[in-house]
Amino acid sequence: MKYRKSIQDFITEYICADTTQLRLKNIEADFDVSWAILQIEARKKLQHKLPTWISHIEVVFPSILSAEQCSSELTAQYKQRLILPGKLLDLTGGLGVDSFYFAQKASQVIYVERFDEYCHAAKNNFKVLNANNISVIRDDCVHFLQNNDLLFDTIYIDPARRGVGNKRIFALDECEPNVLEIMPLLARYGKRILIKVSPMADISALQSLLPGITEIHVVSVKNECKELLLIIDTNDDMDNKSEMATIHCVAIDSPENISIFSFKINQEKQLPHSAPCCHVRDYLYEPNSSILKAGAYKTVAIEYNAFKLHINSHLYTSEQYIDNFPGRKFEVVEAIPFNSKNIKYVEKKYPQVNLSTRNFPLTATELKKRLKSKDGGAFYLFATTLSNDEKTLVVCKKAG
């Protein structure tokens, strides 16, 4: 089979095709067919993550890995808020999504990347997307810093989080490059350092490793924690700042729907736990994933005048409906003590529920098997523990 149209026509024509089957066809063309199929695969992965980019047929992707590891438009747009105006250095350019959005605020962006194919793709894509204030430099980021004599308003770095055998790495000092080792160089050339780390990283460990942190942004998209962003302002005293750092819990549902709950780390530690709550009240609240990751358990209770069910349950309750609570909100239908008799009652009355467990001796899968319940429906069932250590099944409906 001889394909006589352009590579762009090929991508458009076969965008919905099964790429495994497409590779088995004997297609001849005046372009690299394998490369064209790779573009189709990347675009399928990115249709929700980078809709603006894939709307341009001339945008290219150097590898599937680049599509999997790049920032989404939503998180890149949020990071744009955190940079200072002026010159920006992106030390780990990758696909270039972050650089592209930084360039809409910064006057000049220098994109540094060590792989040729990524640099070629970035040059092409920045031109297609009319990002004319980005300079692409092929270099190792540490080598670039060691030979640099420019000062930057912001330096951004997203160290690689995969080790031998493509194993995922969460510890900051195990990533490449090791940010701790190059921090003196970063502080010498940047007013603000913005570091992206794994959402699985331990926040307390990060504070110990980098005592100069002034802000931590915990970013979730559609209630899934995606990024931890660390800000270090080098004009400030960089010693022992982390205890006074502000954590911003960021929940993004769309570009127009972003909520932020902020608190001070040291204040959260000093706050008392809310009064014991031995019964579930009219409403139940589950904080969003950013708040749970950040550990703002006591601050949330006090800020919204809600009671925590148990020190380890991370569920809250109140008599009055709290419309602006940062998370999911439910109206309680009934709270049922967990015992053999009530298992049969729940099995009969609620055959279909959205089930989850919080501080409960059984996993959701184990409890679902005991209750013989099916997933879905209008009811939500939280299996949890109250402050008097009573195991309870809380049946709810969404509120608000």
Secondary structure, 3 states (H helix, E strand, C coil): CECCCCHHHHHHHCCCCCHHHHHHCCCECCCCHHHHHHHHHHHHHHCCCCHHHHCCCCCCCCCHHHHHHCCCHHHHHHHHHHCCCCEEEECCCCCCHHHHHHCCCCCEEEEEECCHHHHHHHHHHHHHCCCCCEEEEECCHHHHHHCCCCCEEEEEECCECECHHHCECCCHHHCECCHHHHHHHHHHHEEEEEEEECCCCCHHHHHHHCCCCCEEEEEEECCEEEEEEEEEECCCCCCCCHHHCEEEEEEEEECCEEEEEEEEHHHHHHCCCCCCCCCCCCEEEEECHHHHHHCCHHHHHHHCCCEECCCCCCCEEECCCCCCCCEEEEEEEEEEECCHHHHHHHHHHCCEEEEEEECCCCCHHHHHHHHCCEEEEEEEEEEEECCCCCEEEEEEEECC
